[in-house]
Every structure is written in C-alpha cells, then in structure tokens.
Amino acid sequence: MMLPIRFVTGLGLGAVMPNVVALWSEYVPERRRSFLVTVVYSGFTVGAALCGFIAAWIIPGYGWRTMLMVGGTLAIFCVPLLILWLPESVAFLTVQNRRPELIGKILSAIGRTNVPADTQFFLPAQPVVKGGAIGTILSKRYVAGTVLIWLCYFVGLFVTYLLYNWLPTMAKEAGYTSAEGAVMVGVLNWGGTLGSIAIGWLMDRFDRYYTVAVSFCMAAISLWAVHSVESTFWASQILAFAWGWFIPGTNTGMNALTARFYPTVARSTGLSWMHAFGRFGAIGSAFAGAAILSAGLGLGQILPMMAFAPLTGAVAVLIIAGLVRRWALADESATKTEPSSAEISPSA
C-alpha cells in the first residue's frame, strides 16, 4: 500500500520543485537571480533538516502515520494560499500572448504604479523550434548542454543521496553511535542550506559556470579528505558540513544555472527534465551504497571513491560554459552582419 502512495507523492513533489525554481527566476532581478533562486531552493535542505527533529518528537509519541498526516496537512494548507496569491509568470503570459489585463495587474503590483489597460507587452524574440519546449531543449543548439546538465545533476544527486541514505550506516560501521550518525546527517543538511545561499551569492558576482565548476571540485576534495583527516567525531562533523556545503549546495546552484541556460518557453521543461534525470542518480545511489557496503568497504574507502563523481560534474559544467561562449560569439557575429534599416530601405 505504501508503494503507490509514495509514487503519487513523488509525482506531486517532483513537479513542484522545478516549477518553483522556474517561476521564481522570472520575478527576481537579473543582477541577483542566482542568489535569490538558491535562497528559495535552500528551503528544501532546511525542510529536510527540520523534518528529522520534528519526526523525533512526533513519531515516538504519536506514531509515523501522524507524521505523514502533518506533512499532508501542510501541503493542503498551501493550496488555497497559492491559488489566491501566487501570480503566473509574466514572461510566459507575454510569450503566449494571453490575458494582457492580468499582465498589467501583476506589473502594477510589482511596480506599485498603474499600468494603462491598453498597454501592449512584448519580449525579445524567442527561438521558435518544432516540438515546443521539449523540441527546444533537444534542439541542435541546446541538446549538448541539456545532456551535460543531466549528467551534472545525475552525479550530484547520486552523491547527495548516497550520503543521506547511507551515512548513518557508514558512520556506525566506522565506530560511531546511531545518534552520532544522525547528527552527522543533520550537520550535512545545514551545510547544504548555507552552501546553497553562498554559492548563489558567488554566482551573481563571478562567472556562474566557473563558480559551479569550482564548487564541484571542492566537493571532490572534501570527499577525498577522509583519507587524511584524523578519525574523530568532531573532525567528521566538519567534513559532513563541507559535504553538505559543496554537494547539495552545488546541486542548488545547478538549478539557478539551468534556469538561466534555457529560454522562457522551455525553462520549466528544462528544469523538470533535469530533475527527472537526476532522480536516476538518487535511485542508483541506493543500490550502489548497498553493494559497496556489502563488499566490506568502510567510510574511509567509500567516500574517496565517490570523489570522481563531482569531478565529472566540474568538467561537464566547463564544457557548457564553452558552448554558451560560442553561442554568444555566433549571435554577436550574426548581429553585426545583418543589414541596417538604411540598407534595407534607402528612403527610410
């Protein structure tokens, strides 16, 4: 009975996260977009961290069913609030040429000024590709970047969920108590929250592709550091915090990066497909963790092995950066070679 219930829950939550990122990215200022996207997405890691403490309070006294009822009630409570106050994407409405009166209403609220009813709205020309949004992300221009983004999120979620699912077991095998293993997971989540915000802040101030690539490299170094750090509980907490900062934190940065990679017409689809492909990494981590532990390997051997995954993500992000620079040069060259209005119509 739990299997279909969990499957349906996954369908709902799997749709929520990429759409939240896509919609929020439309409304935040360009100069702070990466930072503000990561702030919103860090709510995921905050919720994960708080959930453990709430469950520890509710389940012993009221049972696990009560815990699920609390989560479901919170979700249902959000529905009327979203219906009443969550605005549609202005960019989406403009591209679709729908409901100009609603566009004016939303912009009036944002700008705190009255937008005349007869105002016409437009955006810079959007790429038109056969197949709509799916055709866009799989088009000749975007397909290489799309596959590389999937790879980045795959390796990111693979390592993240390996830590979430198996860190308590690995910690116990290393000689720590179950409580100490749970604390390490909590520290990991708080590191992910702070890392998400910090990486978003850096993405707005430096090249966002290089920022994410460096963060992937730091994730690899923090995993490899298990080899050289003294095996004490406090040292393990510091490492767990670093893992959270550079692994879930970098995954959050990938959401901000992807939201800016695709055009408006394909942004939600691009993010959704990235999340979907990344889930294969999360699923694979469960089997990989079980296989590695069954082989008799401990914490000091497993995590350094995982360091190669974020290095793969770093290389993929740098290739995406090269693609984007090539597009920019090609678009600039095409603009320079276009005939001016005077050349088109000498009498103009």
N, C-alpha and C positions, 0 to 999 in steps of 0.2 A: 504493500500500500504506500510505503514511503517513496518508492521509486517514481511513480507517476506524479506524486505531489511535488517532489523535489525537481522533477523535469519541468513541470509547468512553472514553478517558481523561478527556475533558471531562465526560462524563456522571457519572463517579465523583467527580471533584473538585468538580463543580458541586453535587453533593448533599452533600458533606462540609461545606463552609463554612457554609451556613445552619443545618444541624443542629447543628454545633459551637456556634454562637452561641446557638441556642435552648436547647440542653441546659445550657450553662454559665450562662446567665442564670437558670435555675431554681435553681441551687445557691449563687449568690453573695448576700451580704447586700444588702438593698434600698438601704441608705444608700450603698453603694459599687458598685452594679451597673454603672452606665455606665463607670466607670473600669476595673473588672475585665473587662468584656466587651471593651473596646478593647485592654486588655493582651493578652488571648488572641488577638484578631483581628490585632494587630500582628505576630504570628508570620508572617503572610502576607508582610508587607513585609520582615521580617528574612530569611525564606527567599529572597525574590526578590533581596535584596542579596547574600546569601552565595552564591547559585547562580552568579552571574556570576564570582565569584572561584574557585569550585570548578571550573566549566566551563573557565576559563582555564588551570587546572592539569591537568585530566584530558584534555580534547579534543586538545591538541597531541601528547601522548604516547601516548594510548590510543584516540583516535577518539570520534566522537559517539555511537556505539552503546553504548560503555562508560558514557558519561554517563547515557544513558537507563536502562541496567541498574542503575546505582547508585540512581537515583530510584525505580525499580520495586521494588528490594530493600528500600529503606527503608519503602515503603508496605506491602509484605507483612509485614515485621517488626512493624509496628504492629498487625496484625490480632489475633494471639493476646493481645497486651497489652490491647487494648480489650475483647476477649471476656472476659478474666479480671477486669479491674479497673474498667471503665467502667460506672457504675451507670445504670439507666434513670431518667428524670425521675420524681421522686416526685409532682409535681403531675399529670403525665399518668396515672400509675397510679391516683391517687386519683380523678381525674375519670372514668376508665374503670371504676372500682370493681373493679380487678383485683389479685390477688396481695397481700392485706394483709400476709402474712408477709414478703414481700420489702420492702414499705414499712417495716415495723418494723425489719428488719435494716439497711436503709440509714440510717434515722434514728438507730438505736442507734450506728452507726459515726460519724455526724456529731456527735451529742451526747455521745458517749462515756459513754452510760448505757444501761441495759437498758429497752427498750420492751416492756411486757407483751404476750403473744401475743394476748390478747382485745381489744386496743385497736382502737377504730373511728376511721377517719380521714375527714375531710371538708374541703372548701374552701368559701369563699364561693360563692354561687350563680353559675354560669357562664351566659352568654347561650346560649339554645338557638335555633338557626337552621336552617332547611331547607337541605339540601345539605352539612351538616357543616362542615369547616374552610373549604373553598372558598366555600360559601354564606355563611360568617361574614365573610370578607374582602371579599366582593362584596355584602354586605347593605346596606340603606339607611343604616344607622348608619356603616359603615366604608368604603363604596365611594369616597367623595370623597377621604378620606385615603389610601386604597390607591392611587388613580390619582396623587395628588400625590407619594407615596413613590416610585412607579415613575419619575415624572418626575425627582425628585431624584437617584435612583441612575443613571438614564439619562445625565443631564448630567455627573454625577460620573465615571462610567466612560468616557464619551466623551472628556473632557479628560485623564483619567489615562492611558488607552491611546494617545491621540494623542501624549502626551509619551513614554511608554515606547517606542512603535514608531517615532516619527519624530524624537525629539530628537537622536539621533546624526547623522541625515541633515541636519536643520536646522542643527545646530552646524557640520557640515562645510561647508555652504553659506555659513555666516556667517564662515568662515575658520579654524575650529578644526580640529585634527587628529582622526583617528578615536579615538585614545587619550583625548584631552580630552573628546570626546563621550561615551565610555564612562564616564569619571569623573563627568561631569555626571549620568548616569543613576544611578550608584551613590550620589551625594550626594542625588539625588531620593528614592531608596528609604530612606536613613537619615533624611531629613527626614520621610518618611511614618511611619516607626516611632515617632520621638519625638513627632511631631504627634498620632498616634493616642492615645498614652498621655496627653498633655497635654489634649487635647480631652475625653477620657473623664473625667479628673480634674475639669475645669471643669464638665462636665455634671452631676456629683454635687453641686457646690457652688452652682451657679446654675441658672436655668431652662434645661433641656436643649434646648428648641426655640430659644430665643434664642441659646444658645451655638452651635448648629449653623448658624443663620442668619448670625451674625456671622462664623463661620469661612468660610462660602461667600463672603461679601463680601470677606474678606481674600484669598481665593483669586483673586477677580476683580482686586483691587488689585495683587497680586503679578504677575499676568499682564500687566496694563496697564503695570506699571512698566518693562517692557523698553523702552518709549518714552523714558524719562527717565534710565535708568541708563547710565553710561559703559560702552561695549562692551569690557570686559577679561575675561580668563579668570576672575579671582578674583571680579569682580562677578557674572559668570554663575553661579559656584558658589553664591554667596549666594542668588541668585534661584532656582536649582534646589532648594536646601534649602527655601526658602519655598514653592515649588510643591509639594514633597513634603509639607510640614507641613500645608498648607491644602487640598490636593486629595485625595490618598489618605487623609490624616488625617481629613478630613471624611467621606469615604466610610465609614471605620471607625466614626465617630460615628453615621452613619446606621444601621448595624447595631445599635448599642446603643439608639438611639431607636426603631427599628422593633420590637425585642424587647420594649419596654415599651408599645408602642402597641396591640398585639393581645392578646386574652385567651389563656390557656393552650391552649385547644382549637384555636387557629388560629395559634399563634406560629410553628411550623416552616413551615407553609404560607405564611404572610405573608412570612417572610424568604426562602423559596425562590423565590416569585414575584417578589419584589423583585430578587433576584439574576438571575433569568431575564430580566426586562425590561431590567435594566441591561446585560446582555450585548449587547443590540441596540445600545446606545451604544458598547460596545467594538468591535463589528463595524463600525459606521458610521464610527468614527474612522479605521479603516484606509483606507477609500475616500475619506473627507474629506481626510486627510493627503496622499494621492496626488494628489487633484485640486488642492488648494491649492498644493502644490509644483510641479505641472505648469504652474500659472498663472504661475510665476516669482516668487512671493512668498517673502520671506525670513523669518528668525526674528523680526525686529523688526515685521513686519506680521502674521504668523500668530497669535502668542500674544495680542496685544491683541484680535484678533478673537474669540478663544476666551473672553475675559473675560465676554462676555454670558451664557455657559452657566451658570457658578456663580451669577450674579445671579438667573437664573431659579430655581435651586435655593433661594436665600435667600427669595424671595417665596413659593415653594411651602411651605417649612417654616413660615413665619409664618402662612400660611392654615391649615395643620394645627394649629398652636398655638391658633388661634381656634376651630377645631372642637372640640378637646379641652376648652377652657374652657367652651364651650357645653354639651357633654355633662355636665360636672361640675355646672354650674348646674341643668340639667334633672334630673339624678339627685338633687341635693340638694332641689330643689323637690318631686320625687315622694316622697322620703322624708318630708318634712315634712307632706305631705297624706295620707299613709297613716294609717288609724285605728289607734289604740293597742290593745293587748290588752284594756284595760278597756272600750273602746268596743265591741269585738267580743263580749266576754263579760263583762257587768257582774258576774257572780258570781265571776269569777276571783280 
